Amino acid sequence: MPQRSVFFVSDGTGITAETFGNSILAQFSIKPRHVRRPFIDTVAKAQAVLVEINQVAAAEGRRPVVFITLVDDTVREIISGPECQGMVMDMFRHFVEPLEAEFGVKSNHRVGRFSDAAKSDEYNERIEAINFSLAHDDGQSSRNLDAADVILLGVSRCGKTPTSLYLAMQHGVKAANYPLIPEDFERNKLPPALVPHIRKCFGLTIDPERLSQIRNERRPSSRYAALDNCRHEVREAETMMRRSGISWLSSTHKSIEEIATTILRDIRPDRLIY
């Protein structure tokens, strides 16, 4: 397909518009050029974006797709009016206004999960969860594990840290993570700090070949990255988790989103909210 541009225009951060737009675009085998225009909250800014959209339409010979989340009617009309040469997908017109009619009430016309962060308990919980996950990354601290929602464990470099941070940032989940190390395999026991919290534990594993590749990027040609060592650690970790009754999955071919959804489904289904 020839070059195609997609605009994400919002009077806020644009996260809602882009998240929604990307979920729709993922249904098509195209890779459009993304143009992000956040904080378009005045007539002057909207007119500047309109000029840009029309210039792109002329240059590419086809109309760009424009996802918008604009609250102010005057600003919105500039982008969605007849002068715009883009295909406009208006989240308010397509979704919010029909729901206003269906429910018989007006929406607050706020966009995004944390549009009023100072008054949002959910937002404050998310910040607290991020701080918790950073403090309990890679077994740094075993304090306050009773406050953890989830404890991830697995061998080094299997994806525990990005998963725990995603759980905190996206779902407000306090996720600690613990590496399983050679000393644990020699003792043939879980780290003692985890035993009282085993019901909160969830394991990650990974194909040894992939683990070796990742570790070689960090410490090339080391014993740590050697394939036979990776095979040994993965095998021992899976045996330990199986013996302890800890659910686990492989991160090899799964996205962080898929991993996080599985973890929350099994351990904290009440937090599985997007």
C-alpha positions in Angstrom: 0.0 0.0 0.0 1.3 3.5 -0.8 2.4 5.8 2.1 -0.6 6.5 4.3 -0.8 8.8 7.3 -2.9 8.5 10.4 -3.4 11.5 12.7 -4.2 11.2 16.4 -5.6 14.6 17.6 -6.6 15.3 21.1 -7.0 18.2 23.6 -5.3 16.0 26.2 -2.4 13.6 25.9 -3.9 11.7 23.0 -3.4 8.3 24.7 -7.1 7.4 24.4 -7.3 8.4 20.7 -4.1 6.5 19.9 -4.9 3.4 21.9 -8.4 3.2 20.3 -7.0 4.0 16.8 -4.2 1.4 17.1 -6.6 -1.3 18.1 -8.6 -0.7 15.0 -5.6 -0.3 12.7 -4.2 -3.6 14.0 -7.0 -5.4 12.0 -5.3 -4.4 8.8 -1.9 -5.4 7.3 -0.7 -1.9 6.9 2.0 0.2 8.6 0.8 3.8 8.3 2.8 6.9 9.4 1.6 8.1 12.8 1.2 11.8 13.4 0.5 12.7 17.1 -1.0 16.1 17.9 -1.8 16.3 21.6 -3.1 19.3 23.6 -5.1 20.8 20.6 -7.3 22.9 22.9 -7.6 26.2 21.0 -9.0 27.4 17.7 -5.6 28.5 16.5 -4.0 25.1 17.3 -6.9 23.3 15.5 -6.6 25.4 12.4 -2.9 24.7 12.3 -3.6 20.9 12.5 -6.3 21.3 9.8 -3.7 22.9 7.4 -1.3 20.0 8.2 -3.9 17.3 7.5 -4.9 18.9 4.2 -1.2 19.3 3.2 -0.6 15.6 3.8 -3.8 14.7 1.8 -2.4 16.7 -1.1 1.1 15.2 -0.8 0.0 11.6 -0.5 -2.9 11.7 -3.0 -5.3 10.1 -0.5 -7.0 11.3 2.6 -5.3 10.6 5.9 -7.3 8.9 8.7 -7.8 11.2 11.7 -8.8 9.8 15.1 -9.9 12.7 17.4 -10.9 13.1 21.0 -11.8 16.8 21.3 -14.2 18.1 23.9 -14.7 21.7 22.8 -17.3 21.9 20.0 -15.7 24.8 18.3 -12.3 23.1 18.2 -13.9 19.8 17.1 -15.8 21.4 14.3 -12.6 22.8 12.7 -11.1 19.3 12.4 -14.3 17.4 11.6 -15.9 20.0 9.3 -16.2 20.0 5.5 -12.9 21.8 5.0 -11.0 18.8 6.5 -9.7 16.5 3.7 -9.1 13.6 6.1 -11.3 10.7 7.1 -12.3 11.8 10.6 -13.1 9.2 13.3 -14.7 11.2 16.1 -14.9 9.2 19.4 -17.5 11.6 20.9 -19.8 11.5 17.9 -19.4 7.8 17.2 -19.5 6.6 20.8 -20.1 9.1 23.6 -23.1 11.0 22.1 -25.1 7.7 21.2 -24.5 6.5 24.7 -25.7 9.9 26.1 -28.9 9.3 24.2 -29.2 5.7 25.3 -28.6 6.5 29.0 -30.5 9.7 29.0 -27.7 11.6 30.8 -24.9 13.9 29.6 -21.3 12.6 29.9 -18.7 14.6 31.7 -16.8 15.0 28.4 -13.5 13.9 29.9 -11.2 11.8 27.9 -8.9 9.2 29.4 -8.8 7.2 32.6 -7.1 9.8 34.7 -8.5 13.1 33.4 -8.6 14.6 36.9 -5.5 12.9 38.4 -5.5 14.9 41.6 -8.9 13.5 42.6 -8.5 10.0 41.2 -8.0 7.2 43.7 -7.2 4.9 40.8 -4.5 7.2 39.6 -2.9 7.5 43.1 -3.1 3.7 43.4 -1.2 3.4 40.2 1.6 5.7 41.3 1.9 3.8 44.6 2.0 0.5 42.7 4.8 1.8 40.4 6.9 2.9 43.5 6.3 -0.5 45.1 7.3 -2.4 42.0 10.5 -0.4 41.6 11.4 -1.0 45.2 10.8 -4.7 44.9 12.5 -5.2 41.5 14.8 -8.2 41.1 14.6 -9.2 44.7 15.9 -5.9 46.0 13.7 -6.0 49.0 11.6 -8.6 50.8 10.0 -6.0 53.1 6.2 -5.6 52.9 5.7 -8.5 50.6 2.4 -9.0 52.4 1.3 -5.8 50.6 2.1 -7.3 47.2 -0.7 -8.3 44.9 1.6 -10.5 42.8 5.1 -11.9 43.1 6.8 -12.9 39.9 9.6 -15.4 39.9 11.8 -17.0 37.3 15.4 -17.1 36.1 17.3 -13.9 35.3 16.2 -12.1 32.1 13.0 -14.0 31.5 10.8 -10.8 31.5 9.9 -10.3 35.2 10.8 -6.6 35.4 9.0 -5.3 32.3 5.9 -7.5 33.3 5.9 -6.2 36.9 6.2 -2.6 35.7 3.4 -3.0 33.2 1.1 -4.5 35.8 1.8 -1.5 38.0 1.5 1.2 35.3 -1.5 -0.3 33.5 -3.5 -2.0 36.3 -2.2 -0.4 39.5 -1.1 -3.8 40.7 1.7 -4.0 43.3 4.0 -6.5 41.7 7.3 -7.7 43.2 9.7 -9.9 41.3 12.3 -12.4 42.5 15.0 -14.0 40.5 15.6 -17.7 40.9 19.4 -18.1 41.2 21.9 -21.0 41.3 22.0 -20.9 45.1 18.2 -21.6 45.1 18.7 -24.6 42.8 21.5 -25.9 45.0 19.3 -25.7 48.1 16.5 -27.1 46.0 14.1 -24.7 47.8 12.3 -21.4 47.0 13.8 -18.3 48.5 12.6 -18.3 52.2 11.0 -14.9 51.8 8.6 -16.2 49.3 7.3 -19.2 51.2 4.7 -17.3 53.3 3.3 -15.7 50.1 3.3 -18.6 47.8 -0.4 -18.1 46.8 0.6 -14.7 45.3 3.4 -16.2 43.3 3.4 -16.6 39.5 6.3 -17.9 37.5 7.8 -17.0 34.2 10.0 -19.3 32.1 11.5 -19.0 28.7 13.1 -21.1 26.0 16.8 -21.7 26.9 17.9 -20.7 23.3 16.1 -17.4 23.6 17.4 -16.9 27.1 21.0 -17.5 25.9 20.5 -14.9 23.2 19.2 -12.3 25.6 22.0 -12.9 28.1 24.7 -12.8 25.5 23.6 -9.2 24.7 24.2 -8.3 28.3 27.3 -10.5 29.1 28.7 -12.0 25.9 30.5 -15.3 26.0 30.0 -15.7 29.7 29.1 -18.7 31.7 25.9 -16.8 32.6 24.9 -16.8 28.9 26.1 -20.2 27.9 23.3 -22.4 26.4 24.0 -25.4 28.6 23.7 -23.2 31.7 20.5 -21.6 30.4 19.1 -25.0 29.9 20.0 -26.1 33.4 18.6 -23.0 35.0 15.3 -23.1 33.1 14.9 -26.8 33.8 15.6 -26.4 37.5 13.3 -23.3 37.8 10.4 -25.1 36.1 10.9 -28.2 38.4 10.9 -26.0 41.5 7.8 -24.1 40.5 6.0 -27.3 39.5 6.9 -28.9 42.9 5.7 -25.8 44.8 2.4 -25.7 43.0 3.1 -22.3 41.3 1.5 -21.6 38.0 3.8 -20.4 35.3 4.0 -19.7 31.6 6.6 -19.1 29.0 7.4 -15.5 27.9 9.2 -16.6 24.8 6.4 -15.9 22.3 4.0 -13.8 24.4 3.6 -10.1 24.6 3.8 -8.4 28.0 0.0 -7.6 27.6 -0.7 -11.3 27.2 1.4 -12.3 30.1 -0.1 -9.7 32.4 -3.6 -10.7 31.4 -2.9 -14.3 32.2 -1.4 -13.4 35.6 -4.3 -11.2 36.6 -6.9 -13.8 35.4 -5.3 -16.4 37.7 -4.4 -14.3 40.7 -6.2 -11.0 40.8 -9.2 -11.0 38.3 -10.7 -8.0 40.1 -7.8 -5.9 38.7 -8.2 -7.0 35.1 -9.5 -3.6 33.9 -8.3 -1.7 30.8 
